[in-house]
């Protein structure tokens, strides 16, 4: 766990910078879905990873919620883009899913060690 927290914060910082750069491409067609996607996928993981230093389990569940939120917002954004072809929508959703994988990985890294401690204390 000693290396997970600095890695999570570094990952959150990289995503935050990427999200800040991508925020200039928001359009009016799917504005609210894009804003939700921007926050859930790119901007919220950094503060959540920082909070994870003190509240690991809560940060893990918050990262899971961000991952689910980004996938839902990605599906809504893909459906509102009526002009895009099916393959373009699929590529967009694949891109969102790939960017969401670290959310799940760090969320599990925050949640699972906490469960192991509970199991050890229940046995002893």
N, C-alpha and C positions, 0 to 999 in steps of 0.2 A: 504494500500500500504506500510505501515511502516514495516510490517512483510514479505511481498512478496520479497523484494530485498535481505534481508539477507538469506532467504530460498533459493532463486534462486542462490545466490553465493555459498551457502553450497552444493546445489545439483550439481552445475557446478564443484565444487572441487571434490566431490565424483566421478562424471563421469570422470573427468580428470585423477584422480588416477587409476580408473578402465581401462580407455583407455590406459594409460601408461603401465599398466601391460599386457593388451591384445595386445599391439603392437609387442610383441615378438612372436606372433603366426601367423604373416603374411607369406603367402607362394607365390610362383611364379605362381601358376595356375590362380588366380584371383587377382593379385597384385594391379592393379590400382583401381578396384572396392573395394577391402579391404581397401586401403589407403583412398579413398573417404569416405567410411563407417566409418572408424576410426576417421577421422577429423570431419565429420558432426555429428556423434552420440556422440562422447566422448570428443574430444579435443577443439572444438570451443565453446561449450556452456559456459564454464567458462569465457573467455574474453568477450563474448556477455553479460553475466549476469552482469559482472562488468561495462561494458559500459552502461547497462540499468539503472545504478544509475543516470546518467546524461541525457541519451537519451532513454527514455522508449519506445517510439513508434518504433524507428528505431531498437532497440534491440528485440522488439516483432516480427517485420517482419523478422529480421535476424534469430531468433529462428525458425520461421515457415519455412524459406528456408532451415535451417539445418535439420529440421524434414522431409521435402519433399526430400531433398538430400540423407538423410540416407535411406529412404524407396526405392528410385530409385537405389541407390548403393546396397542395400540389394537384390533387385530383380535381378540386373545384376550379383551379386555374386552367387545367388542361381542358376541362369540359366547357368553360366559357370561351375558349379560343376556337370559335366555330370555323374560322378561315383555315386553321391548320389541318393538315392531313392526319390520318390515323397513325402513320409511322412517326410523324413529328410529335404527336402527343405521347406516343409510347417512348420515344427518345427522351422527351422532357421528364416523364415520370421515372424512367430509369435513372436519369441524372439526379433527380430528387432522392430516389431510394439509395443510391450510392453515397450521396452526401449525408444521408441520415444514419448510415451504418455506425459511424463513430459515436453518435448519440447513444445508441443501444449498447455499444461496447463499454463506454465509460459509465453508463448507468448501471450496468451489471457489475462493473468493477467497484462501484460505490455501494451497491446493495448486497452482493454476495458475501463479502467478508463479515458484514454485520450479522448476517444469518448464521454464519459459522460460529461466531462468538456466542450467540443465543443457544445453539445446539450444544456447545461445549459446557456452558453453564447449567443447562438443563440435565445433562448427564452426570455432572459432578456434584 
